Amino acid sequence: MELKKTSRSTYFDYFSRNINRAWLKIIFLCFILILSFFAGGVTRESGDWRKVYNILTNLPNVSYNYIGSFFLVPPKELIIDIKHKNYSSILMDREKALKGKFLIDPSYVPAIIGLDSKSYKVKIRLKGDFLHHIKGKKWSYRVKVKGENTILGMKKFSLHHPNARNFLGEWLFHKTLKDNDVIGLRYDFVKVILNGKNMGLYAIEEHFEKRLIENNNKKEGPIIKFSETGFWNKKKKLKENDIFLTSKIQGFGNSFNNEDDKLNRAISLLENYRKKTIGFNDVFDTETFAKHYAISRILGGEHGERWHNRRFYFNPFLDKLEPIGFDANALSYGSWLDGNLFQNKSLFRWMSSEDNNYFLVKK
């Protein structure tokens, strides 16, 4: 008995005969109507019909990237377990912040983080100054790993909604800094499971301690900053310039105590610069600072240039301070395309209090 071979044309003919061409016309008409409504909405919202053209021309790329995403390596998964009584303490800190409009002195509580089949004892608390860090369902956290362990090479790190640092903007900023031999943070994205609940994608950001310096191939040295306490104490109602001039300069971590010569030297340099008793070139590594500023301006990361967001590394070989990239919110401000790059007339100049920026560079 011979089996009858079925050709491809037979299947094609079968489906052609059974498809109602009228339904194809209706589907096509609905597609055109939906596209028209979409184009009209975009044009009305933006006032520019060219945006519709840009969206349509980018559809192939969007589709390609979407399909390609299925073949990417998934992000690391952090499984965070916090006991009920400790999580209640976090909830109390959040409620206090929502009433006071700022998050001030939240408490650390013990927790366990699972990663790659290993468990790590940590301390965790809420983090962030403004309330957008603790609104919604995805709150921001600061984590310290106990003992000699590290998570993804970090002893201290932050977890926050990717939107808190403008999604991929901050990742691009730190990668660009490192590519140009300027100190940047380890910045990536992880999936977070909190007490059994899938919280989705979080950004993970390295905090300031000696491993940050080592990861940037620098000799160990203190990291300093201006204290933000006065900046967030709105009850005193001081002008920002007055807060800047009186803000305490302090170090990070326990690698350098208050009696350490390197830390004292770093604080002395920055303090004398603030008092204008010493020049910029005598305090800061000029070349590194210029690259940091140029990258910030090109990528629209001016937010990190405000005095209370500044972080400095003391290079013991050069006896000078170097900037550390932090909180730039890159790609959320004007870039060189807007003519903002190299807008100053002097190589380094002390900006007025209205500028809220005291460390600027020109071309």
C-alpha positions in Angstrom: 0.0 0.0 0.0 1.4 3.4 -1.0 1.0 6.4 1.2 -0.1 9.5 -0.7 2.4 12.3 -0.4 1.0 15.7 0.6 2.8 18.6 -1.0 3.2 22.0 0.6 0.9 23.5 -2.1 -1.9 21.3 -0.9 -1.8 22.8 2.6 -1.6 26.3 1.1 -4.5 25.7 -1.1 -6.5 24.3 1.8 -6.0 27.4 4.0 -6.6 29.7 1.0 -9.9 28.2 0.4 -11.0 28.4 4.1 -9.9 31.9 4.9 -12.7 34.4 4.6 -11.2 37.4 2.7 -13.8 39.7 4.1 -12.3 39.1 7.6 -8.9 40.0 6.3 -10.2 43.3 5.1 -11.9 44.0 8.4 -8.7 43.2 10.4 -6.6 45.4 8.0 -9.1 48.2 8.4 -9.1 48.0 12.2 -5.3 48.1 12.1 -5.3 51.3 10.0 -7.9 52.9 12.4 -5.9 52.0 15.5 -2.7 53.4 13.9 -4.5 56.6 12.9 -5.8 57.1 16.5 -2.3 56.5 17.8 -0.7 58.9 15.4 -3.3 61.5 16.2 -2.8 61.1 19.9 1.0 61.4 19.7 0.7 64.5 17.4 -1.8 66.2 19.7 0.3 65.5 22.8 3.6 66.6 21.4 2.5 69.0 18.7 5.0 67.4 16.3 3.9 64.9 13.7 7.5 63.9 13.1 7.5 62.0 16.4 5.0 59.6 14.8 7.4 59.1 11.9 10.3 58.4 14.3 8.2 55.9 16.2 7.1 54.0 13.1 10.6 53.9 11.6 12.0 52.6 14.9 9.4 49.7 15.1 11.8 47.2 13.4 14.5 48.0 15.9 12.1 47.8 18.8 10.8 44.4 17.6 14.4 43.1 17.1 15.5 44.2 20.5 12.3 42.7 22.1 12.8 39.4 20.5 16.6 39.5 21.2 15.8 40.0 24.9 14.6 36.5 25.2 18.1 35.2 24.5 19.9 37.5 27.0 21.4 36.1 30.2 18.9 36.9 33.0 19.9 39.2 35.8 21.2 37.9 39.1 18.5 37.1 41.6 18.8 38.4 45.2 16.4 36.7 47.6 16.0 38.9 50.7 14.4 37.5 53.9 13.5 39.8 56.7 11.8 38.6 59.9 8.4 40.1 60.6 9.4 42.1 63.7 12.4 43.6 61.8 10.3 44.3 58.7 7.8 46.1 61.1 10.7 48.4 62.1 11.3 49.3 58.4 7.6 50.1 58.1 7.7 52.4 61.1 10.7 54.3 59.6 8.8 54.6 56.3 5.7 56.0 58.1 7.8 58.5 60.0 9.4 59.7 56.8 6.1 60.1 55.0 4.8 62.3 57.8 8.0 64.3 58.0 8.6 64.5 54.2 12.2 63.3 54.5 13.8 60.0 55.4 16.1 60.8 58.4 18.2 58.3 60.3 16.5 55.0 59.4 17.5 52.0 61.5 19.3 48.9 60.2 17.7 45.5 60.8 19.2 42.0 60.4 18.3 40.0 57.2 19.4 37.1 55.0 20.2 37.5 51.3 20.4 34.4 49.1 22.5 34.6 45.9 23.7 31.7 43.7 22.7 29.0 46.3 24.6 30.8 49.0 23.2 32.7 52.0 24.7 35.9 53.5 24.0 37.7 56.8 23.4 41.4 56.2 22.0 44.5 57.8 19.4 46.4 55.8 17.5 49.7 56.0 15.6 52.1 53.9 17.6 54.7 52.0 17.1 57.9 50.1 16.4 61.5 51.0 13.3 62.3 49.0 10.1 60.3 49.4 10.1 58.9 45.8 12.5 56.3 47.2 9.9 54.9 49.6 6.7 55.5 47.7 4.9 52.8 45.6 5.9 49.1 46.0 9.6 49.3 45.2 11.4 51.0 48.1 15.1 51.8 48.2 17.4 50.0 50.6 21.0 50.2 51.9 22.7 46.9 52.6 25.8 46.0 54.6 27.2 42.5 54.4 28.3 41.0 57.7 31.6 39.3 58.4 34.3 39.0 55.7 31.8 38.2 52.9 30.9 40.3 50.0 27.9 40.2 47.5 29.0 40.6 43.9 32.3 41.9 45.2 30.6 44.6 47.3 30.6 45.0 51.1 28.1 47.8 51.0 25.5 48.6 48.3 22.2 50.2 47.6 19.1 48.8 45.9 16.6 51.1 44.3 14.1 51.4 41.5 15.9 51.8 38.2 14.0 55.1 37.8 15.7 56.5 40.8 18.8 57.0 38.7 17.1 57.4 35.4 17.2 53.8 34.3 20.2 53.0 32.0 21.5 56.6 32.3 23.4 55.9 35.5 24.8 52.6 34.3 26.2 54.4 31.1 27.6 57.2 33.2 29.7 54.9 35.5 30.8 52.8 32.5 32.0 55.9 30.7 33.9 57.1 33.8 35.7 53.8 34.2 36.5 53.7 30.5 38.3 57.0 30.9 40.2 56.1 34.1 37.9 58.1 36.4 36.5 56.5 39.5 33.1 55.0 39.0 30.8 52.7 41.0 29.8 49.2 40.3 26.3 49.6 38.9 24.1 46.9 37.6 20.6 45.4 37.7 19.3 42.5 39.7 16.0 40.7 40.3 14.8 41.0 43.9 12.6 38.6 45.8 11.6 40.2 49.1 10.0 37.8 51.7 8.8 35.6 48.9 7.4 38.4 46.8 8.8 39.1 43.3 9.7 42.8 43.3 11.0 42.8 39.8 14.1 44.5 38.5 16.2 46.7 40.9 19.3 48.7 40.3 22.3 47.7 42.5 24.8 50.5 43.3 28.1 50.2 45.1 28.6 52.2 48.2 31.7 54.0 49.4 34.5 51.9 51.0 37.9 50.5 50.2 36.7 47.9 47.7 35.4 50.6 45.5 38.9 52.1 45.3 40.5 48.7 44.7 38.0 47.9 41.9 39.2 51.1 40.1 42.8 50.1 40.4 43.7 52.9 42.8 45.9 52.8 45.9 43.9 52.6 49.1 43.0 56.1 50.4 40.2 57.8 52.3 36.9 58.9 50.7 35.4 62.2 52.0 32.3 64.2 51.5 30.4 67.3 52.8 27.9 66.3 55.4 24.3 66.6 54.2 22.8 67.0 57.7 22.4 70.8 57.4 21.1 70.5 53.9 18.1 68.4 54.9 17.4 70.2 58.1 14.8 72.6 56.7 13.9 73.9 60.2 17.0 76.1 60.3 15.9 77.8 57.1 19.5 78.6 56.1 20.6 79.7 52.7 22.3 76.9 50.7 25.6 78.8 50.5 25.6 79.1 54.3 24.9 75.4 54.7 27.8 74.6 52.3 30.2 76.8 54.1 29.4 75.4 57.5 28.9 71.7 56.5 31.3 69.3 58.2 33.7 67.4 56.0 33.8 63.7 56.9 35.1 60.4 55.8 33.4 57.1 54.9 33.8 53.7 56.5 36.1 52.5 59.3 39.2 52.0 57.3 40.4 55.5 58.3 39.6 56.8 61.8 39.7 60.4 62.9 43.4 60.1 63.8 44.5 58.8 60.4 47.0 61.1 58.7 45.6 60.5 55.2 42.1 61.3 56.2 43.2 64.5 58.0 45.2 65.5 55.0 42.2 65.0 52.7 39.9 67.0 54.9 42.5 69.7 55.3 42.9 70.1 51.5 39.1 70.4 50.9 38.6 72.7 53.9 41.3 75.1 52.7 39.9 75.1 49.2 36.5 75.9 50.6 38.0 78.8 52.5 39.8 79.9 49.3 43.2 79.9 51.0 44.5 77.4 48.4 44.1 77.1 44.6 42.2 74.4 42.7 45.3 72.9 41.1 46.9 72.4 44.5 43.9 70.4 45.8 42.5 68.4 42.9 43.9 66.2 40.2 43.1 68.6 37.3 43.1 66.1 34.5 40.8 63.6 36.2 38.5 66.4 37.4 38.3 67.8 33.8 37.3 64.4 32.4 34.7 63.8 35.1 33.2 67.2 34.4 33.2 66.7 30.6 31.5 63.3 30.9 28.9 64.7 33.3 28.1 67.5 30.9 28.1 65.3 27.8 25.8 62.7 29.4 23.6 65.3 31.2 24.7 64.2 34.7 24.7 67.6 36.3 22.8 66.4 39.4 26.0 64.7 40.6 27.9 68.0 40.5 26.0 69.6 43.3 28.1 70.1 46.4 26.2 67.7 48.7 26.4 64.9 46.1 30.2 65.2 45.7 32.4 62.4 46.8 36.2 62.6 46.7 39.0 60.1 46.9 42.4 61.2 48.3 45.2 59.9 46.1 48.2 59.3 48.5 50.6 59.3 45.6 49.5 62.6 44.1 48.6 64.1 47.5 45.4 65.4 45.7 41.7 64.7 45.6 39.9 62.9 42.7 36.2 63.0 42.0 34.0 59.9 42.3 31.0 59.5 40.1 27.7 59.4 42.1 24.0 60.2 41.7 24.4 61.8 38.3 20.9 60.9 37.0 22.6 60.9 33.6 20.5 61.5 30.4 17.9 63.3 32.4 19.4 66.8 32.0 20.6 68.8 29.1 23.6 67.4 27.2 26.2 68.9 24.8 23.5 68.8 22.1 21.7 71.6 24.0 24.8 73.7 24.1 25.5 73.2 27.8 28.9 71.7 27.4 31.9 73.9 28.2 29.8 76.9 29.0 32.2 78.5 31.5 34.9 81.1 30.7 37.6 80.0 33.2 39.2 76.6 33.6 38.0 76.3 37.2 35.9 78.8 38.9 34.0 79.2 42.2 30.4 79.3 41.3 27.9 81.5 43.2 25.4 80.0 45.6 22.6 80.4 43.0 24.4 77.9 40.8 24.4 75.2 43.5 27.7 74.0 42.1 31.2 74.7 43.4 33.4 72.6 41.2 33.1 73.4 37.5 35.5 73.0 34.6 35.6 74.6 31.2 37.0 73.3 27.8 
